[in-house]
Amino acid sequence: MTENKEKAQSSHITNFLRNIINEDLKQGVNDPRHWCGHPGTYTEQMEGPIDEAKVRLRFPPEPNGYLHIGHAKSICLNFGLAKDYAGRCHMRFDDTNPVKEDQEYVDSILGSVNWLGFDWKDAKETNFYFASDYFDYMYEIAEHMIKNGLAYVDEQTAEQIKENRGTLHTPGIDSPFRDRPAEESLRLFREMREGKHPEGSMVLRSKVDMSSRNINLRDPAIYRIRFAEHHRTGDKWCIYPMYTFAHPLEDVLENITHSICTLEFEDQRAFYNWATERSVPITRAPLFEKAKAVLADLQKKSFEEIKPFAEAAVKFKWKLGQTETERELASLLADIKANPENLNDASAHAIVNAVAAKPEVFTPLLQDVLSATVKPNFFLLPHQYEFNRLNLTYVVMSKRKLIALVKEGLVDGWDDPRMPT
């Protein structure tokens, strides 16, 4: 009897996502997290108690069409894991494109989630959100990026940007506006917000790496001009964040622990990390202050005491970006990596002093270095994990293509029996 029970327990069905969550809970990767009862910066979250939810997940569809069976897998996965791990799953609509979205789709999606047996509210919390709830935060973060040389306003045409992006075999070409002064980009971005420039005349682009092997890192656009009324914010905004920029920030503001999505987003994970880590001074201000305190303390310590930090900085040199300040440190770290004997008291203190002088520029490096030397996931950032999407043979499973079938009159509408929605 006992033997059969042990065999049943050992053969318990699991998967890689459960294994990751189990290990994170064991290691306290996301502890201690505060939750003030609603999304916001960590300055706001610190006003609340320790989050009783072991994990926070989300189901984040764009309200631009009806859901299909592929979405059912994501719904069951996210809401199911949250239930199994005494957590919460947020119902969130990624409504960053006012041209394609409609309240009709919002209502339908909510009904589908309920029909599958899940809910976003319980006796203690109601976790029902929209990306548009965070437009003010996103704008503030975009200005932070510009001020720190991490974003610029580009006046190339869409065709020029696409042409200069390069290919899988050739690097991209820097925009002629890439190195324009931060003050000029900031002025233009504010003019974009005020509606002083026409659609398509300019975009705000992140400054990442135009020669990256991952094309998604070749300075993707993060804001564009859209003179369209939004189904929730009306005409308050005429600039809207791009999905790839907005989505990770939504996860940070909602205190999401595990951002679970399908495999087509795997190549976007690098930019997801870029956006969450670069936003730390705004979205994780109290933890950023702790990081600065750690750096100030390290500056006073001996070589042996700061050596682990310096060694980790060398290991994670690849996290440095393309600002002049980062390039200077990258040169020092590259020298130490090539000649380990060059890591000494002077060079170790030079590393710490460089990061401490302008920590807001080094947040990606700090996330990994402090996570390795002080506490796992130092800034309590979400991490993206990808699973295989559910497909049916000989069935169209792309929401974009299904929308085209409806709009082009190739089917009799969303309720056509041939539709998998």
C-alpha positions as CSV (number, residue, x, y, z in Angstrom):
1,M,0.0,0.0,0.0
2,T,2.8,2.5,1.0
3,E,4.9,1.4,-2.0
4,N,2.0,2.2,-4.4
5,K,1.4,5.5,-2.7
6,E,5.1,6.5,-3.1
7,K,5.1,5.4,-6.8
8,A,2.0,7.5,-7.4
9,Q,3.7,10.6,-5.8
10,S,6.9,10.1,-7.8
11,S,5.1,9.9,-11.1
12,H,3.1,13.1,-10.4
13,I,2.7,15.0,-13.7
14,T,4.7,18.1,-13.9
15,N,6.3,20.4,-16.5
16,F,9.1,22.8,-16.9
17,L,7.0,25.8,-15.8
18,R,6.0,24.1,-12.5
19,N,9.7,23.1,-12.0
20,I,10.7,26.7,-12.4
21,I,8.1,28.0,-10.0
22,N,8.9,25.3,-7.5
23,E,12.6,26.3,-7.6
24,D,11.9,30.0,-7.4
25,L,9.7,29.5,-4.3
26,K,12.4,27.4,-2.7
27,Q,15.1,30.0,-3.4
28,G,12.8,32.9,-2.4
29,V,13.5,34.6,-5.8
30,N,10.5,36.9,-5.6
31,D,10.5,37.5,-1.8
32,P,9.7,39.7,-0.1
33,R,7.3,41.4,-2.4
34,H,4.9,44.1,-1.2
35,W,1.4,44.6,-2.7
36,C,-0.6,47.7,-2.0
37,G,-3.8,46.2,-3.6
38,H,-3.3,47.6,-7.1
39,P,-0.6,48.0,-9.8
40,G,1.9,50.8,-9.5
41,T,5.6,51.6,-8.9
42,Y,7.3,49.9,-6.1
43,T,7.2,53.1,-4.1
44,E,3.5,52.6,-4.1
45,Q,3.7,48.9,-3.5
46,M,5.9,49.5,-0.4
47,E,2.9,51.2,1.2
48,G,1.1,47.8,1.3
49,P,1.9,44.6,3.3
50,I,3.9,41.6,2.1
51,D,2.1,40.1,-0.9
52,E,0.3,36.9,0.2
53,A,0.2,35.7,-3.4
54,K,3.0,33.2,-3.9
55,V,3.0,34.0,-7.6
56,R,1.4,36.6,-9.8
57,L,0.6,35.6,-13.4
58,R,-1.4,37.3,-16.1
59,F,-3.5,36.6,-19.2
60,P,-2.9,39.6,-21.5
61,P,-4.8,39.5,-24.8
62,E,-5.1,42.4,-27.2
63,P,-8.8,43.3,-27.6
64,N,-8.7,43.2,-31.4
65,G,-10.6,40.0,-32.1
66,Y,-12.3,37.0,-30.7
67,L,-10.3,34.3,-28.9
68,H,-9.6,30.8,-30.3
69,I,-8.7,27.4,-28.9
70,G,-5.0,28.4,-28.8
71,H,-5.9,31.1,-26.3
72,A,-7.7,28.5,-24.2
73,K,-4.4,26.8,-23.5
74,S,-2.9,30.1,-22.2
75,I,-5.9,30.9,-20.1
76,C,-5.9,27.4,-18.5
77,L,-2.2,27.6,-18.0
78,N,-1.9,31.0,-16.4
79,F,-5.1,30.9,-14.3
80,G,-4.5,27.2,-13.4
81,L,-1.0,27.8,-12.2
82,A,-2.1,30.7,-10.1
83,K,-4.7,28.6,-8.5
84,D,-2.4,25.7,-7.8
85,Y,0.3,27.9,-6.2
86,A,-2.0,30.1,-4.1
87,G,-1.3,33.0,-6.3
88,R,-3.3,35.4,-8.5
89,C,-3.8,35.7,-12.2
90,H,-4.5,39.2,-13.6
91,M,-6.9,39.7,-16.4
92,R,-5.2,42.4,-18.5
93,F,-6.0,43.9,-21.9
94,D,-3.0,45.1,-23.9
95,D,-4.9,48.0,-25.5
96,T,-2.0,50.0,-26.8
97,N,-3.2,50.3,-30.4
98,P,-6.4,52.4,-30.6
99,V,-6.8,51.8,-34.3
100,K,-7.6,48.0,-34.0
101,E,-9.3,47.7,-30.6
102,D,-12.9,47.6,-29.5
103,Q,-15.1,47.1,-26.4
104,E,-16.9,44.4,-28.3
105,Y,-13.8,42.2,-28.1
106,V,-13.2,43.0,-24.4
107,D,-16.7,41.8,-23.5
108,S,-16.3,38.6,-25.6
109,I,-12.9,37.7,-24.1
110,L,-14.1,38.2,-20.5
111,G,-17.0,35.8,-21.3
112,S,-14.6,33.2,-22.7
113,V,-12.5,33.3,-19.6
114,N,-15.5,32.9,-17.4
115,W,-16.9,30.1,-19.6
116,L,-13.7,28.1,-19.1
117,G,-14.3,28.4,-15.3
118,F,-11.8,31.1,-14.3
119,D,-12.2,34.5,-12.7
120,W,-9.9,37.5,-11.9
121,K,-11.6,38.4,-8.7
122,D,-12.1,36.7,-5.3
123,A,-13.1,37.8,-1.8
124,K,-9.9,39.8,-1.4
125,E,-8.8,41.1,-4.8
126,T,-10.1,42.1,-8.2
127,N,-7.3,42.0,-10.7
128,F,-8.8,43.5,-13.9
129,Y,-6.5,45.9,-15.7
130,F,-5.8,47.6,-19.0
131,A,-2.4,48.7,-20.5
132,S,-4.0,52.1,-20.9
133,D,-4.2,52.3,-17.1
134,Y,-0.4,52.8,-17.2
135,F,0.0,55.3,-20.0
136,D,1.2,58.0,-17.6
137,Y,3.8,55.7,-16.1
138,M,5.0,54.6,-19.5
139,Y,5.4,58.2,-20.6
140,E,7.5,59.0,-17.5
141,I,9.7,56.0,-18.2
142,A,10.1,57.0,-21.8
143,E,11.3,60.5,-20.7
144,H,13.7,58.8,-18.3
145,M,15.1,56.7,-21.2
146,I,15.7,59.8,-23.3
147,K,17.4,61.8,-20.5
148,N,19.8,58.9,-19.9
149,G,20.8,58.5,-23.5
150,L,18.7,55.3,-23.9
151,A,16.2,56.5,-26.5
152,Y,16.0,59.1,-29.3
153,V,13.5,60.6,-31.6
154,D,14.0,59.3,-35.2
155,E,12.7,61.3,-38.2
156,Q,13.4,58.6,-40.8
157,T,10.4,57.3,-42.7
158,A,9.1,53.8,-41.9
159,E,10.6,52.6,-45.2
160,Q,14.0,54.0,-44.3
161,I,13.9,52.4,-40.8
162,K,13.0,49.1,-42.3
163,E,15.7,49.3,-44.9
164,N,18.4,50.3,-42.4
165,R,17.4,47.6,-40.0
166,G,19.7,45.1,-41.8
167,T,19.1,41.4,-42.2
168,L,19.9,38.1,-40.4
169,H,23.3,38.2,-42.3
170,T,24.1,42.0,-42.3
171,P,24.1,44.5,-39.4
172,G,21.8,47.4,-39.3
173,I,22.8,51.0,-40.1
174,D,22.7,53.7,-37.4
175,S,20.0,56.3,-37.9
176,P,21.4,59.8,-38.7
177,F,19.4,60.9,-35.7
178,R,20.7,58.3,-33.3
179,D,23.2,60.6,-31.6
180,R,21.1,63.7,-31.4
181,P,21.4,65.4,-28.0
182,A,19.0,64.1,-25.3
183,E,17.6,67.6,-24.9
184,E,16.6,67.8,-28.5
185,S,14.9,64.3,-28.4
186,L,13.1,65.3,-25.2
187,R,11.8,68.5,-26.8
188,L,10.6,66.6,-29.9
189,F,9.0,63.9,-27.8
190,R,7.0,66.4,-25.8
191,E,6.0,68.0,-29.1
192,M,4.8,64.6,-30.3
193,R,2.7,64.3,-27.2
194,E,1.2,67.8,-27.8
195,G,0.2,66.8,-31.4
196,K,2.6,69.1,-33.2
197,H,3.9,66.5,-35.6
198,P,1.9,64.4,-38.1
199,E,1.6,60.6,-38.0
200,G,4.6,58.8,-39.5
201,S,6.9,61.9,-39.3
202,M,8.8,60.6,-36.3
203,V,9.0,57.8,-33.7
204,L,10.8,57.3,-30.4
205,R,13.3,54.5,-30.7
206,S,15.3,52.7,-27.9
207,K,19.0,52.9,-28.3
208,V,20.1,49.3,-27.9
209,D,22.4,47.8,-30.6
210,M,22.1,48.1,-34.4
211,S,24.6,45.4,-34.9
212,S,22.9,42.8,-32.7
213,R,22.4,39.3,-34.1
214,N,18.9,39.6,-32.6
215,I,17.1,41.9,-35.0
216,N,14.6,42.7,-32.3
217,L,17.4,44.6,-30.5
218,R,18.2,46.9,-33.4
219,D,16.8,50.0,-31.8
220,P,13.1,49.0,-31.9
221,A,10.5,51.8,-31.8
222,I,8.9,52.3,-28.4
223,Y,6.4,55.2,-29.2
224,R,4.5,56.3,-32.3
225,I,2.1,59.1,-33.2
226,R,-1.6,58.0,-33.6
227,F,-4.4,60.5,-34.0
228,A,-7.1,58.1,-33.1
229,E,-9.6,58.0,-30.3
230,H,-8.9,55.3,-27.8
231,H,-11.8,53.1,-26.5
232,R,-10.9,54.0,-22.9
233,T,-8.8,57.2,-22.8
234,G,-10.6,59.0,-25.6
235,D,-8.4,61.7,-27.2
236,K,-6.1,62.3,-24.2
237,W,-3.2,60.8,-26.0
238,C,-1.9,61.1,-29.6
239,I,1.2,59.1,-29.0
240,Y,1.0,55.4,-27.9
241,P,3.6,53.0,-26.7
242,M,4.5,50.0,-28.9
243,Y,3.4,46.6,-27.5
244,T,6.9,45.3,-27.1
245,F,7.7,48.3,-24.8
246,A,4.4,48.5,-23.0
247,H,4.0,44.8,-22.2
248,P,7.1,44.3,-20.0
249,L,6.3,47.6,-18.2
250,E,2.8,46.3,-17.5
251,D,4.3,43.2,-15.9
252,V,6.6,45.2,-13.7
253,L,3.8,47.6,-12.5
254,E,1.6,44.6,-11.8
255,N,4.2,42.8,-9.7
256,I,4.1,39.8,-12.1
257,T,6.5,37.1,-11.1
258,H,6.4,34.8,-14.1
259,S,5.5,36.2,-17.5
260,I,4.4,33.2,-19.5
261,C,3.9,33.5,-23.2
262,T,4.1,31.4,-26.4
263,L,7.3,30.6,-28.3
264,E,6.9,33.3,-31.0
265,F,7.9,35.8,-28.3
266,E,11.2,34.0,-27.5
267,D,13.3,36.4,-29.6
268,Q,11.6,39.3,-27.8
269,R,12.8,38.2,-24.4
270,A,16.0,40.2,-24.7
271,F,14.1,43.4,-25.2
272,Y,11.7,42.5,-22.5
273,N,14.6,42.3,-20.1
274,W,16.1,45.6,-21.5
275,A,12.8,47.4,-20.9
276,T,12.2,46.1,-17.3
277,E,15.9,46.6,-16.3
278,R,16.2,50.1,-17.8
279,S,13.0,51.2,-16.1
280,V,14.3,50.3,-12.6
281,P,14.9,53.9,-11.3
282,I,11.3,54.7,-12.0
283,T,9.4,51.4,-11.4
284,R,11.6,50.0,-8.6
285,A,12.9,53.2,-6.9
286,P,13.1,51.9,-3.3
287,L,15.1,48.9,-4.5
288,F,17.3,51.2,-6.7
289,E,18.1,53.2,-3.6
290,K,19.1,50.0,-1.8
291,A,21.4,49.2,-4.8
292,K,23.0,52.7,-4.4
293,A,23.5,52.0,-0.7
294,V,25.2,48.7,-1.5
295,L,27.6,50.5,-3.9
296,A,28.3,53.3,-1.4
297,D,29.2,50.6,1.2
298,L,31.4,48.7,-1.3
299,Q,33.4,51.9,-2.1
300,K,34.7,51.8,1.5
301,K,35.7,48.2,1.5
302,S,38.9,46.3,0.9
303,F,39.8,44.5,-2.4
304,E,38.9,41.1,-1.0
305,E,35.5,42.3,0.0
306,I,34.6,43.9,-3.3
307,K,36.3,41.3,-5.4
308,P,33.1,39.2,-5.8
309,F,31.3,42.2,-7.2
310,A,34.1,43.0,-9.6
311,E,34.3,39.4,-10.8
312,A,30.5,39.3,-11.4
313,A,30.8,42.6,-13.3
314,V,33.4,41.0,-15.6
315,K,31.1,38.0,-16.1
316,F,28.1,40.1,-17.0
317,K,29.9,42.6,-19.1
318,W,27.6,41.7,-22.0
319,K,24.7,43.5,-20.1
320,L,26.3,46.9,-20.8
321,G,24.7,49.1,-23.4
322,Q,26.0,51.7,-25.8
323,T,26.0,54.9,-23.8
324,E,29.5,56.5,-23.5
325,T,29.6,55.8,-19.8
326,E,28.9,52.1,-20.3
327,R,31.4,51.8,-23.1
328,E,34.1,53.1,-20.9
329,L,33.4,50.5,-18.2
330,A,33.1,47.8,-20.9
331,S,36.7,48.6,-22.0
332,L,38.0,48.1,-18.4
333,L,36.0,44.8,-18.0
334,A,37.2,43.5,-21.3
335,D,40.8,44.1,-20.3
336,I,40.3,42.2,-17.1
337,K,38.6,39.4,-18.8
338,A,41.5,39.1,-21.3
339,N,44.1,39.4,-18.5
340,P,42.6,38.2,-15.1
341,E,45.7,39.3,-13.3
342,N,44.7,42.9,-14.0
343,L,41.9,42.5,-11.4
344,N,43.4,44.2,-8.4
345,D,42.6,46.7,-5.7
346,A,42.8,49.7,-8.1
347,S,40.7,48.1,-11.0
348,A,38.1,46.6,-8.6
349,H,37.5,50.0,-7.0
350,A,37.5,51.6,-10.4
351,I,34.6,49.3,-11.4
352,V,32.6,50.0,-8.3
353,N,33.3,53.8,-8.5
354,A,32.2,53.9,-12.2
355,V,28.9,52.1,-11.4
356,A,28.3,54.2,-8.3
357,A,28.9,57.5,-10.2
358,K,25.9,56.9,-12.5
359,P,23.9,53.9,-11.3
360,E,20.8,54.8,-13.4
361,V,22.8,53.9,-16.5
362,F,24.0,50.5,-15.1
363,T,20.7,49.0,-14.0
364,P,20.9,45.9,-16.3
365,L,24.4,45.2,-15.1
366,L,23.4,45.8,-11.5
367,Q,20.4,43.4,-11.8
368,D,22.6,40.5,-12.6
369,V,25.6,41.4,-10.5
370,L,23.6,42.1,-7.3
371,S,21.5,39.1,-7.9
372,A,24.6,37.0,-8.0
373,T,26.3,38.6,-5.0
374,V,23.6,40.0,-2.7
375,K,20.1,38.5,-3.3
376,P,18.5,36.6,-6.1
377,N,16.4,38.9,-8.4
378,F,17.6,42.0,-6.6
379,F,15.1,44.4,-8.2
380,L,12.2,41.9,-8.1
381,L,11.7,41.9,-11.8
382,P,9.4,39.5,-13.7
383,H,11.0,36.9,-16.0
384,Q,9.6,35.8,-19.3
385,Y,9.1,32.0,-20.1
386,E,7.8,30.6,-23.3
387,F,5.7,27.5,-24.0
388,N,4.7,25.9,-27.2
389,R,1.4,27.3,-28.6
390,L,-1.5,25.0,-29.2
391,N,-2.2,24.3,-32.9
392,L,-4.7,22.3,-34.8
393,T,-3.7,20.7,-38.1
394,Y,-5.3,22.4,-41.2
395,V,-6.8,25.1,-39.0
396,V,-5.9,28.8,-39.1
397,M,-4.8,29.8,-35.6
398,S,-3.6,33.3,-36.1
399,K,-5.9,36.0,-34.7
400,R,-4.5,38.4,-37.3
401,K,-5.4,36.1,-40.2
402,L,-8.8,35.3,-38.6
403,I,-9.6,39.1,-38.5
404,A,-8.6,39.3,-42.2
405,L,-11.1,36.4,-43.1
406,V,-13.9,38.4,-41.4
407,K,-13.0,41.8,-42.8
408,E,-12.5,40.5,-46.3
409,G,-15.9,38.7,-46.2
410,L,-14.4,35.3,-46.8
411,V,-16.5,33.9,-43.9
412,D,-19.9,35.0,-42.7
413,G,-18.6,36.7,-39.5
414,W,-17.0,35.7,-36.2
415,D,-19.8,33.2,-35.5
416,D,-19.3,31.4,-38.9
417,P,-19.2,27.6,-38.0
418,R,-15.9,27.3,-39.8
419,M,-14.2,29.7,-37.4
420,P,-12.2,28.2,-34.5
421,T,-13.3,31.0,-32.2
